Amino acid sequence: MGSKVNNLGKKFIEQLKSKEFRDYLMSTHFWGPVANWGIPIAAIADFKKDPKFISGKMTVALCLYSAMFMRFAWKVQPRNMLLFACHFTNEGAQLVQLTRFIEHNYLTKEKRPEVAAVQTA
């Protein structure tokens, strides 16, 4: 069993040293998705923040953007699964934010203090 694990480890190290892997690390197929991960990470970090700061228009735009790029990542050859995963995560995060936006702005029954103050003036 130990020799199988050892062989697997050696194969993994050889794969990391290969020219193909180095070429992949130096390509836009890798760095484009890595740079894009900032968008879903920011959306996930905002889950606990007050929903009054969510822009509905921007959230819808980001949902459409991620849906289009998920399709692109799937259709491009070779498939870019790192890009697909990034936009799949972003789609989910943006849909959570959109749900929070709709709930806060359209479904909340109780009056918010800033709205109540404006209506009584």
N, C-alpha and C positions, 0 to 999 in steps of 0.2 A: 504494500500500500504506500509506503514511504517513497519508493522509487517512482511510482506513478505521479505523486504530488511533486516530486523533484523534477521529473520530466516535464510536467505541465508548467512548472515555474520557469524552467529553461526556455520552453517554447514561447511563453509570454514575454520574457526578456528579449528573445530574438525578434519577436514581432515588434516590440517597441523600438528596437535598433534598426529595423528595416527601412530601406529607402522609401517604400510606399507610405509607411507611417509618418516619416519625417515630411514627405511631400504633403500628406494630409494635414499635418499640423501647421504647415506654412501656406495653406490654401484659404480662400474665402469660404469654402465649404465648411471649414471649422471655425474661423474667426468671426464670420458673420453671425452665426447663431450665438456664439459666446458673447458678443457685444449686445445682442438682442435680449439676453437673459435679464438685463437690467429692468426691462419693462414689467415682466410678471413679478419679479422680486419686489419692485416698488408697489405694485398693486396689492400683493399679499401683505406687505408691511403696513399698508393703509387700512386693512380690514378692521383694526381696532380704533381708528380715528373717527371723528364725528362725520356722519354722512352729509352734513350740510356743505362740506367742502368738495363733494364729488361733482364733476361736470358731466351732465347727462350726455351732451353732444360728443364730448371727447371719449366717453366710455363706449358709446355706440360706434364711433369711428374706430376705436381700438378693437372692438369685437369684429367688425367687418374686415379690418386689416389682418387680424390673426386668422380669420377664416380663409381669406384669400391666400395667405402665405402658407397655411397648412396644406392647402391644395397644391400650391407650387412645390413645396418641399416633397410632396408625395409623387408628383408628376415628373420632376426633374430627374435626369439620369446621370449618374447614379442617384438613387433616392437619398435625400438629406434628412436622416432620422433625427439628428441633433436639432435641426431647424424645426422639424415637425414637433418634437417634444417641447421645444420652447414656446411655439405658438399654441399648442394644445394646452399647455399650462396657463399661458396668457389668456386664452379664450375662457377658460374656467374662472380665472381670477377676475376678469372683466365682467363676466356674467354675475358673479357674486356682487361686484361693485354696482352693477346696473340694478340688481334686485334691491340692494340697500338704498340706492338713489330713488327708485320708484316707491319703495315703502316709506321713506322719509318724506318725500314731496307729495305723494298722491294718496297713500293708504293710511297714514297716521291720523287717527280720529281726534286725539287731544290737541288743543291749541298750543302752538309753540309760543313762548313768551314774547319773542320779537314780532310775531304775527298779531297776537292779541293786543299789544301796545299800539300798533299801527291802526288796527280796526277801531279802537276806542277813541282815538284822537280826532 
